[in-house]
């Protein structure tokens, strides 16, 4: 439950942040008439993400014996690659995402409402497709009861609520710090998804060390092993190869991620101001920042 909650909260908030910036900029630019096209583009991207998730689930159930495990293993590794890239991209882009989106909206507004819908669609679709892939891989690596689904719903609900509050300026939100903290947590989740993918390949395509266990408590599953499997990815059965890959991915990626990116003259503190009290002119930034001492 915790892993699916974290994924949906983090990815959902990214999508909410993007939509909030687009809406606020259209309102400040006096183009409220374009909002319905913006929403239609975002909604279409959301439907595409749902369809992609359904396609992944349907495809896995239609594969022959052993094929589902190979498919799950391949999608797990692909999901880890994509999420790792996304985590580092957001670390670098969180502070400038507002200006990037404003530039795209400016161009789209000059081209017409269809272009506005396209900008919203492309901005949300990337997040949605990536989330569907990672959630599919996460669902395959955790328990099959209702807890992961409940985590998914709670995460999306939390992301929607935070998105609305940020847009209304009911809360001041430190964007960079949030994505840095959740980035660390997502890397831990991704490490668990990765070793489950390795386990699928070890059991089906004869990767070395399939029988060389560091520990094997599969026959003595308990609350502790269930919690560790669902949170940090350490299952009740870990081979030497799985643990080696887990620790190497986790240590190397975390050290790289936590390495500070120098940004002279700019601080982390960011929020989305309400369009009712803009701090800048018509073409000013939606995300504001304030220096701290």
C-alpha positions as CSV (number, residue, x, y, z in Angstrom):
1,X,0.0,0.0,0.0
2,X,2.8,2.5,0.9
3,X,4.6,2.0,-2.4
4,X,1.5,2.6,-4.6
5,X,0.4,5.5,-2.3
6,X,3.8,7.2,-2.8
7,X,3.9,6.6,-6.5
8,X,0.4,8.0,-7.1
9,X,1.0,10.9,-4.7
10,X,4.3,11.9,-6.3
11,X,3.2,11.5,-9.9
12,X,-0.3,12.9,-9.3
13,X,1.2,16.0,-7.7
14,X,3.5,16.5,-10.7
15,X,0.4,16.4,-13.0
16,X,-1.5,18.7,-10.7
17,X,1.3,21.1,-10.6
18,X,1.5,21.2,-14.4
19,X,-2.2,21.8,-14.7
20,X,-2.2,24.5,-12.0
21,X,0.5,26.4,-13.8
22,X,-1.3,26.1,-17.2
23,X,-4.6,27.3,-15.7
24,X,-3.1,30.2,-13.8
25,X,-1.2,31.4,-16.8
26,X,-4.2,31.3,-19.1
27,X,-6.3,33.2,-16.5
28,X,-3.5,35.8,-16.0
29,X,-3.2,36.2,-19.7
30,X,-6.9,36.9,-20.1
31,X,-7.6,33.7,-22.0
32,X,-10.2,32.0,-19.8
33,X,-12.0,30.8,-23.0
34,X,-9.0,28.5,-23.6
35,X,-9.5,26.7,-20.2
36,X,-12.0,24.2,-21.6
37,X,-9.5,23.2,-24.3
38,X,-6.8,22.9,-21.7
39,X,-9.0,20.6,-19.5
40,X,-9.9,18.5,-22.5
41,X,-6.3,17.9,-23.4
42,X,-5.4,17.0,-19.8
43,X,-8.5,14.7,-19.5
44,X,-7.6,13.0,-22.8
45,X,-4.1,12.3,-21.5
46,X,-5.6,10.9,-18.3
47,X,-7.8,8.5,-20.3
48,X,-4.8,7.5,-22.4
49,X,-2.9,6.6,-19.2
50,X,-5.8,4.5,-17.9
51,X,-6.0,2.7,-21.3
52,X,-2.3,2.0,-21.2
53,X,-2.5,0.5,-17.7
54,X,-5.5,-1.6,-18.8
55,X,-3.5,-2.7,-21.9
56,X,-0.6,-3.8,-19.7
57,X,-2.8,-5.8,-17.4
58,X,-4.7,-7.4,-20.3
59,X,-1.5,-8.3,-22.2
60,X,0.0,-10.0,-19.2
61,X,-3.1,-12.2,-18.7
62,X,-3.1,-13.3,-22.3
63,X,0.5,-14.6,-22.4
64,X,1.3,-18.3,-22.2
65,X,2.7,-20.0,-19.2
66,X,5.9,-18.2,-18.1
67,X,5.2,-15.3,-20.5
68,X,3.5,-13.3,-17.8
69,X,6.5,-13.5,-15.5
70,X,8.8,-12.5,-18.4
71,X,6.5,-9.6,-19.3
72,X,6.3,-8.5,-15.7
73,X,10.1,-8.7,-15.3
74,X,10.7,-6.7,-18.5
75,X,8.2,-4.0,-17.6
76,X,9.7,-3.8,-14.1
77,X,13.1,-3.0,-15.4
78,X,11.7,-0.6,-18.0
79,X,9.7,1.2,-15.3
80,X,12.7,1.5,-13.0
81,X,14.8,3.0,-15.9
82,X,12.0,5.5,-16.7
83,X,11.3,6.5,-13.1
84,X,15.0,7.0,-12.4
85,X,15.3,9.3,-15.4
86,X,12.2,11.1,-14.2
87,X,13.4,11.6,-10.7
88,X,16.7,13.2,-11.9
89,X,14.8,15.3,-14.5
90,X,12.4,16.7,-11.9
91,X,15.3,17.5,-9.5
92,X,16.8,19.7,-12.2
93,X,13.6,21.1,-13.6
94,X,11.4,21.7,-10.5
95,X,12.8,25.3,-10.2
96,X,12.3,26.2,-13.9
97,X,9.2,24.2,-14.9
98,X,7.0,27.2,-14.6
99,X,9.0,29.2,-17.2
100,X,9.2,26.2,-19.5
101,X,5.4,25.7,-19.5
102,X,4.8,29.5,-19.8
103,X,6.8,29.5,-23.0
104,X,4.9,26.6,-24.4
105,X,1.6,28.2,-23.5
106,X,2.6,31.5,-25.1
107,X,3.3,29.8,-28.3
108,X,0.1,27.7,-28.1
109,X,-2.1,30.7,-27.4
110,X,-0.8,32.4,-30.6
111,X,-1.6,29.2,-32.6
112,X,-5.1,28.6,-31.3
113,X,-7.1,26.5,-28.8
114,X,-6.2,23.2,-30.4
115,X,-2.5,24.0,-29.7
116,X,-3.4,24.8,-26.1
117,X,-5.1,21.4,-25.7
118,X,-2.1,19.7,-27.3
119,X,0.3,21.4,-24.8
120,X,-1.9,20.2,-21.9
121,X,-2.2,16.7,-23.4
122,X,1.6,16.3,-23.9
123,X,2.5,17.7,-20.5
124,X,0.1,15.3,-18.7
125,X,0.5,12.3,-21.0
126,X,4.2,11.9,-20.1
127,X,3.4,11.8,-16.4
128,X,0.4,9.5,-16.9
129,X,2.0,6.9,-19.1
130,X,5.1,6.7,-16.8
131,X,2.8,6.4,-13.8
132,X,0.8,3.6,-15.4
133,X,4.0,1.6,-16.2
134,X,5.5,2.1,-12.7
135,X,2.2,1.3,-11.0
136,X,1.8,-1.9,-13.0
137,X,5.3,-3.0,-12.1
138,X,4.6,-2.1,-8.4
139,X,1.3,-4.0,-8.3
140,X,3.1,-7.1,-9.6
141,X,5.7,-6.9,-6.9
142,X,3.4,-6.4,-3.9
143,X,0.5,-8.2,-2.3
144,X,-2.6,-9.0,-4.3
145,X,-5.1,-7.9,-1.8
146,X,-7.0,-4.5,-1.8
147,X,-4.3,-2.6,0.1
148,X,-2.2,-1.5,-3.0
149,X,-5.4,-0.3,-4.8
150,X,-6.4,1.7,-1.6
151,X,-2.9,3.2,-1.6
152,X,-3.3,4.2,-5.2
153,X,-6.7,6.0,-4.6
154,X,-5.4,7.7,-1.4
155,X,-2.3,9.0,-3.3
156,X,-4.4,10.4,-6.2
157,X,-6.8,12.0,-3.7
158,X,-4.0,13.6,-1.8
159,X,-2.3,14.8,-5.0
160,X,-5.6,16.4,-6.2
161,X,-6.2,18.1,-2.8
162,X,-2.6,19.5,-2.7
163,X,-2.9,20.7,-6.3
164,X,-6.2,22.6,-5.5
165,X,-4.7,24.1,-2.3
166,X,-1.6,25.2,-4.0
167,X,-3.6,26.9,-6.8
168,X,-5.8,28.6,-4.3
169,X,-2.7,29.6,-2.3
170,X,-4.1,28.0,0.8
171,X,-0.7,26.5,1.5
172,X,2.8,27.5,0.8
173,X,4.5,24.6,-0.8
174,X,8.3,23.9,-1.1
175,X,8.3,22.2,-4.5
176,X,12.0,21.4,-4.7
177,X,12.1,20.0,-1.2
178,X,9.0,17.8,-1.7
179,X,10.4,16.3,-4.9
180,X,13.8,15.8,-3.3
181,X,12.2,13.8,-0.4
182,X,9.8,11.8,-2.5
183,X,12.6,11.3,-5.0
184,X,14.6,9.4,-2.3
185,X,11.6,7.4,-1.4
186,X,10.8,6.6,-5.0
187,X,14.4,5.4,-5.6
188,X,13.9,3.0,-2.6
189,X,10.6,1.7,-4.2
190,X,12.3,1.4,-7.6
191,X,15.0,-0.7,-6.1
192,X,12.4,-3.1,-4.8
193,X,10.6,-3.2,-8.2
194,X,14.0,-3.9,-9.8
195,X,14.8,-6.9,-7.7
196,X,11.4,-8.4,-8.3
197,X,12.0,-8.1,-12.0
198,X,15.4,-9.8,-11.6
199,X,13.6,-12.5,-9.7
200,X,11.3,-13.1,-12.6
201,X,14.2,-13.5,-15.0
202,X,16.2,-15.7,-12.6
203,X,13.3,-18.1,-12.2
204,X,12.5,-18.3,-15.9
205,X,15.6,-17.7,-18.1
206,X,18.3,-19.3,-15.9
207,X,20.1,-16.3,-14.7
208,X,23.0,-17.3,-12.5
209,X,22.4,-17.8,-8.7
210,X,18.7,-18.7,-8.9
211,X,19.2,-21.1,-5.9
212,X,21.9,-19.1,-4.1
213,X,19.8,-17.4,-1.3
214,X,21.0,-14.9,1.2
215,X,17.8,-15.7,3.1
216,X,14.7,-17.6,2.3
217,X,11.6,-17.1,4.5
218,X,9.0,-17.9,1.9
219,X,7.6,-20.7,3.9
220,X,7.5,-18.5,7.0
221,X,5.9,-15.3,5.7
222,X,4.9,-12.9,8.5
223,X,3.9,-9.3,9.0
224,X,7.6,-8.2,9.0
225,X,8.5,-9.7,5.7
226,X,5.2,-8.4,4.2
227,X,6.0,-4.9,5.4
228,X,9.6,-4.9,4.2
229,X,8.5,-6.3,0.8
230,X,5.8,-3.7,0.4
231,X,7.9,-0.7,1.4
232,X,11.6,-1.2,0.7
233,X,11.4,-4.2,-1.6
234,X,13.3,-6.7,0.5
235,X,11.1,-9.8,0.2
236,X,11.1,-13.0,2.2
237,X,13.4,-14.6,-0.4
238,X,16.5,-12.8,-1.7
239,X,19.2,-14.4,-3.9
240,X,22.8,-13.1,-3.8
241,X,22.3,-11.6,-7.3
242,X,19.1,-9.8,-6.2
243,X,20.7,-8.4,-3.1
244,X,23.8,-7.3,-5.0
245,X,21.8,-5.5,-7.7
246,X,19.5,-4.0,-5.0
247,X,22.3,-2.5,-2.9
248,X,24.3,-1.3,-5.9
249,X,21.3,0.4,-7.5
250,X,20.2,1.9,-4.2
251,X,23.6,3.2,-3.1
252,X,24.8,4.5,-6.4
253,X,21.5,6.2,-7.4
254,X,21.0,7.8,-4.0
255,X,24.5,9.2,-3.8
256,X,24.1,10.6,-7.3
257,X,20.6,12.0,-6.6
258,X,21.6,13.6,-3.3
259,X,24.6,15.3,-4.9
260,X,23.7,19.0,-4.8
261,X,23.2,20.9,-8.0
262,X,24.6,24.4,-7.7
263,X,22.1,27.1,-8.5
264,X,23.6,30.5,-7.5
265,X,21.1,33.1,-6.5
266,X,18.1,30.8,-6.5
267,X,16.4,29.1,-3.5
268,X,14.2,26.1,-3.2
269,X,11.1,27.8,-1.7
270,X,8.4,27.9,-4.4
271,X,4.7,28.3,-4.5
272,X,1.8,28.8,-6.9
273,X,0.3,32.2,-6.3
274,X,-3.4,32.7,-6.9
275,X,-4.4,34.4,-10.1
276,X,-6.4,36.8,-8.0
277,X,-3.3,38.4,-6.5
278,X,-0.5,38.1,-9.1
279,X,3.0,39.1,-7.9
280,X,4.2,40.0,-11.4
281,X,2.9,41.3,-14.6
282,X,1.0,39.4,-17.3
283,X,4.0,37.5,-18.5
284,X,5.7,37.0,-15.1
285,X,6.4,33.6,-13.5
286,X,3.6,31.6,-12.0
287,X,6.0,29.9,-9.6
288,X,7.5,32.4,-7.2
289,X,10.6,32.1,-5.1
290,X,12.0,33.9,-2.1
291,X,15.5,34.0,-0.7
292,X,16.1,32.7,2.7
293,X,18.9,33.6,5.0
